Amino acid sequence: MDVFSRTFLPAAAEAGVAIPTVSRHMPILRRCVETDDSTVLVARCVNPDHPLAGDFLMLLTYRRLVITQETRVLHRLRLHLNANLRHLSNVNWSPDVRGPAVDIAATAVDGVRERFRARLVEPEQVWQVDALLKLVFRGRASDTVARRPAARAA
């Protein structure tokens, strides 16, 4: 078993992703990620800008961010984003313990701002995900903001 498979399956289980979902998304994910790349995070997501767009599955490795989309009605799968982490800019995230969720945003190389809300199973996972995101994006401190949004002045 290669590194990707060995690390993806436990990460998906920890995220609470069902085996049938993993099986459906795996062919797309496998085409996007190299066999020696370790999985850091797997999370089910929604796009807050397009709540009716369906469900998304986010895969974060040390090299890539891959997001697949499953439509609501026909359950069709498609690749939504496949980006090398070096090609992402203005990456930020905001933990939400009440959700429990983490809002993640990044600008892709084509200039499109991608926003997702990673839905988590337990409130304790919020801080685990926050730590993992810091770990992956720590070398890009100038582009990364890992804090709660500041209150806006009236």
Summary of the structure (lengths in Angstrom):
residues: 154
radius of gyration: 14.9
end to end distance: 55.8
largest distance: 55.8
contacts: 436
relative contact order: 0.15
helix: 29%
strand: 35%
